[in-house]
Structure formats: structure tokens, C-alpha cells
Amino acid sequence: MKYKISNNSTKSKTQMRRAVIKWFIYILCMVVFYSFMRSGTFNIWQPFLIIPLCVAVSLKERELPSCIFALFCGYFIDIACDFIFGFSAIWLMTVCLASSLLSRNLIRDNFINYSILVIVACVLEFSMDYLFNVLIWDIPNGNIIFNNVTIPSFISTVLCSPLIYLLIKAVYNKLGNVDLLKNYSPEEVQEDTNIKLRDRV
């Protein structure tokens, strides 16, 4: 009796190619948002788009890649804002690790939970910035900085976050593993299972 050879190799290559393209888009978004931050187009209302980007990616991806991506995003924020190198990476990695774990165990990946996590990430990032870079160093006019820089940037970041969510959701739905599995017909899955069972006998 002849058995049909499984095309797992082709599926693995397709999955790998999609993963490479997906992460390339994530990194491209990070670089574009970093350039946008450096440009200062909106002056005091400049949004930190890298923060909602990290949260959106962490809700879709696993813990380790989410933390690594948040690490580099934090470095980009530090460079753009002249912070101590690694300062923002600490807070972003913490939030993204929690987001990735929560999305796989306790909460659903939807817009409401994403918005809550973005607000938490922004509160943590901006409050730590104000605490360590303004209050502790007793910088003059600290209240003016908080009212005229920190709060506007916080508001603009939260308001722009839905666009980031829709972008990352579209990328993941097109290139993520879930979308790839949808292309497998039940007959193919059952056939592959039967072949594996025969090989074990």
C-alpha cells in the first residue's frame, strides 16, 4: 500500500517565511516610530508610539520574543529622550512580559484589555521618568515639565494607541501562526496524524 508523503517541510518553510516577514514589519514600525519621536513634529504633544507598539506585539507573541522586542524599544526611547541607557527598557520589559503571560493565561486579546495595558505602561513609563529624572534630581520648574510635557505626551500616546493596535492585529492575522493553521484542511490534519500513527507501529 502506498502512502502519501506529508508536506510538513513545505509548511515549515512557509511558516518560517511568514515569521520573518512579520518580525521585519514589527522592527520597521519600531524604527519609523523612533524617527517620528526624534522629529518632534507635535512638540509637547509628541506621542511615544513605541510604547503601544510593544504592548500590541506582546499580546500576540510569546514571552521571550516580547521581552527582547521591548528591550530594543526601550533602548530606542532612551536614545530619543536622552535617558540613561536601559532606563525605559526595564519598565517596558516588565509590562510586556506581564502582557504576554496574561494574554495566554487569564485575559483575552481584545481592544479593551489592550487599552488598559497601554495605560498601565504609559503610567509606569512617564511616572518613573518624572520621578527619577525630575524629582530626584530636583530639576527647577519640575511641575511645569509635568504639566506641559509629561501629561500631553501621555494623552497623545493613549489617543494614538488604537491605530497601533489595528496595525499589529492586521499584520498578525495575515502572517501569524493562527492564520497559517486556518489554511490546513481537516483532511490534511487527519491524514498527517494517520501517517504518524502508522510510522509508530
GIPELIN-V457114 format. One record per helix or strand of 3 or more residues. SS is the DSSP state (h for helix, s for strand). FROM is the first residue (numbers start at 1). LEN is the number of residues. If there is no record, write none. Layout:
ss->SS from->FROM len->LEN
ss->SS from->FROM len->LEN
This chain:
ss->h from->8 len->32
ss->h from->43 len->3
ss->h from->49 len->12
ss->h from->63 len->19
ss->h from->87 len->19
ss->h from->111 len->25
ss->h from->142 len->34
ss->h from->177 len->6
ss->h from->186 len->15
